[in-house]
């Protein structure tokens, strides 16, 4: 193997074009493939920008030709030569009109046969690819994702810098204030028996930065949550975090809309129309059964309660009589896809998320069939069909429950499933705001009211009179940004009035002592002139995933974890030796 001495890269492989014909250049890269045709050798040399064909023929120096013949897949090469026109052009490559006639070749390092081929859309099992993630990351499609993520990060910083934001790093080792997801804990060697926590978000520190007078803070921040994983969740993730002083809801939303407009235009050449639609939480739940609705397709929910309250079918009647609800949506032209067998699957899905069942009506060429038709009159069935706007070829899906929210969210989940089955989800990027979230959320398990967001979220001014008398009517100055049915971000205007904050803690069952134990440093800071402020955090990983149409966060994170929160490449988490544990004052109880 040879060295680089005397060589300097002219440019990356994928950047050369016909305009460079005749130039002498130097390139570095990996062998994508080599074709030895006897007196003619072609090597596709790959780097992160693309592929350039290297050519060797009867005019090539013998020593250079022998090196080319020895090159194998994933060898690292340095090549010097002259750019010339290709005799057999390729319209599949941006460099397909040219090739490099090589006059000097160096084999910088060799490679064993890789455990999978370094190609786009590799079909090798993901666990194998993640074990050799450094090889997986060589694949052009995955490299493209990571480079796109880098572009998003640059546009992000440029936008917020241009709007007067200051990037401030907040601590990774912080005080544990467990709320919602579990903290990752880090034992302290200097203070045995005490622990740091990894931040679930920089929430309290960014609020302290407002008290400190920095006015506009941003950070592309690493965050950690010890929770079960799924396709759009990882234990460590990245957040575009921001906070602003002297603002209200409209100021934050308008700033983020400007960011989204710039980002989509510069990264994807997609025009986002602003201002973005705003949908109140209750309206989103009523229309779509979700606080993160996918609005790329219609199929909205509607209320059948009054129509069926005296219909003769006990399931509907009892739900209506108990103060519950009967809700439905109509799947247009769905009778062929939503067969009885498929509806049975949807019914099991509905039961799996807490519903008692799923009622249905199918309108076919043979007439109307239904899961409850024998219990009601033909006249009442026609009322249901009229209310639903259903026609021949349509299917009506209905959920009844005394718990209104469960009926709505069950249908919201089924709505997404049915849309996928019917293939009616349009291409594009539908961004919208969900605003005016409930301030309190009723916890059935503890039979208490809890904060839907963190306890520093401000209630709407007009809701202050209801804080004690009607908690369910209190709405918050909280907002989420939703993209194609995925929550990208969450934020709020914060409470800075000490009296109001004390009242909120009291209503949440948090004593002064408990509040100070968890948040004392922030509450102390608020004694010294806190400015009105608010902000939000945007999930960078989810944002990139949605922009690229990727199926998993693992496709846009360089070194992700598996579903069981392990990393196949380094085999972490892993045991540590007893001496390390002793130093930390810890022992393992198996």
C-alpha positions, 0 to 999 in steps of 0.5 A, a space after each residue: 500500500 502506498 501513501 499520499 505524498 505529493 498528491 492533492 485532490 483536485 475535486 470530488 469524483 461526482 463534480 466533474 463534467 464535460 467542461 473539464 475535458 482535457 484537464 489533469 486532475 487528482 481524485 481519491 475514493 473507493 472502488 465501487 466496481 472494477 471491470 477487467 476486459 483484458 486489454 481494457 480496465 474500467 474502475 468506478 471510483 466512488 466518494 460521497 459526491 458520486 462516481 467517476 469512471 477510471 480508464 486504463 488501456 494499451 496506452 497506460 503505463 504497464 505498472 499502472 495497468 497492473 495496479 488497476 488489475 489488482 484493485 478490488 471492490 472497496 479498495 481505496 485509490 488515488 488516481 491522477 490523469 486527464 479527463 476525456 470524453 467517454 466512448 460509451 456514455 451513461 445517462 445514469 450518472 452525472 459524470 456519464 459523459 466523461 472518464 479519467 484516463 489514469 496516468 498514476 494510480 496508488 492503492 492507499 488501502 485494501 479491503 476484505 470482502 464486505 459482508 454486504 454489497 455497498 449499493 443503494 437499497 441494499 436488501 441485507 438485513 438491517 441488523 447486519 447493516 447496523 453491525 457494520 454501520 460504517 460500511 452501511 454509511 458508504 451506501 450512496 442512498 444513506 450518504 445522501 440522507 446524511 448529507 441532506 441532514 447536514 444541509 438542513 442543519 446549515 439552513 437552520 443555523 443561517 435562518 436563526 442567526 439572520 433573525 438575531 438568535 444566539 446559539 448557547 450550549 446547555 449542559 448534558 449533565 443536569 439535575 433529574 426532574 422526571 416527568 413524562 418519559 424516564 431520565 437516563 441517569 449518570 452516577 457521580 464519582 465525586 458524590 457517591 449515591 447521587 446522580 446526574 440526568 441526561 436532558 430530555 430537552 434543554 427546557 429549563 436552561 433555555 428559560 434561564 437564558 431568557 432571565 439572563 437577558 439573551 433575548 433570543 436563544 437557539 441550539 441544535 441540541 442533543 436530547 435523551 429519553 428512556 422510553 420504548 422505541 418505534 420507527 420515529 423514536 430513538 433514545 437519543 435525538 436532536 432538537 432544533 431548540 429555541 426561546 424568545 423573550 417579549 413574544 406571544 403565540 403569533 410571534 413564535 408561529 410566524 417566525 417558525 413559518 418563515 423558517 419552514 418556508 426557507 428550509 423547504 425552498 432551499 433544501 427541496 425547492 418546494 414552496 410552502 404557502 404561509 401563513 400555515 393553517 391553524 386548527 384548534 385542538 378540539 376541532 382537530 380531534 372532532 374532524 380527524 380523531 387526532 391532534 396530529 392529523 394527516 390532511 393530505 386526504 379528506 375522509 373526515 369524522 362526523 357525529 352520528 349520536 343524535 341520529 342513532 340514539 333511539 335506533 334500536 341497536 343497544 350498543 349505539 343507544 347505551 353509548 348515547 344514553 351514558 353521555 358518550 358518543 357515536 362517531 364515524 367516517 365514510 371511505 369512498 369507493 372502498 367496498 373492494 378493498 374493505 372486504 369483510 376480512 379486512 374489516 375484521 382486521 380493522 376491528 381487531 386493531 380498534 380493540 387493540 387500542 381500547 375500543 369495544 368494537 367496530 360497526 360498519 355499513 357496506 353499500 354494494 351493487 347487491 344493496 346494503 349490508 351491515 354489522 348491525 342492520 338486523 337491529 334497526 329499521 330500513 328507515 333508520 339505516 337510510 338516515 345513517 347513510 344520508 348523514 354519512 354522504 355515502 353512495 354505492 361503493 362506499 363503506 361507513 365505519 362507526 365507533 361507539 363509546 361512552 368515552 368521547 376521546 377514545 371513540 375519536 382517537 380510535 377512528 383517527 387511527 383507523 382513518 390513517 390505516 384505511 387511507 393507506 389501504 385505499 392509496 388515497 394519500 396525496 404526495 406533498 407536504 401538508 404543514 399545519 398548527 394545532 393550537 389551544 391545547 387543553 391545559 389539564 388532562 384527566 388521568 384515569 389511572 390516578 383519577 387526577 388532573 395532570 398537566 398536558 404540557 410541562 407545568 410552566 405552560 401559560 393558560 390562555 388569559 380568558 381561561 384564568 377564571 376557570 382554573 379552579 371551577 372547570 379545569 376541563 375548559 382551560 386551554 393553554 398557550 401551547 402549539 404543535 407543528 404537524 407535517 403529514 400526520 407527524 408531530 414535528 414540534 411542540 412549544 408554548 408561552 411560559 408562565 413568568 408570574 410567580 403567583 400564577 405559577 404557584 397556583 398551577 403547582 397547587 392545582 397539579 397537587 405539587 406542594 411548594 416543597 416538591 416544586 422547589 425540590 424539582 424546579 427551585 433554581 428556575 423559581 429562584 431565577 423568576 424572583 429577579 425580573 423574568 421577561 415574558 417568553 416562549 419557544 419550542 423544540 422542533 425534532 430535527 430527525 423527524 423533520 429530515 425523515 419526513 422531508 426525505 420520505 424515509 420510513 425510519 429515523 434510522 435512515 437519517 441518523 448516522 449511528 442509531 439504536 435498534 428497537 431494543 435500544 442497543 447499538 449493534 456496532 459497538 454492542 452497547 449497553 455493556 457490562 462494566 467491571 466491578 472496580 468501576 462500579 466500586 469507584 461509583 459506589 454502586 453494585 448490581 442487583 440481578 
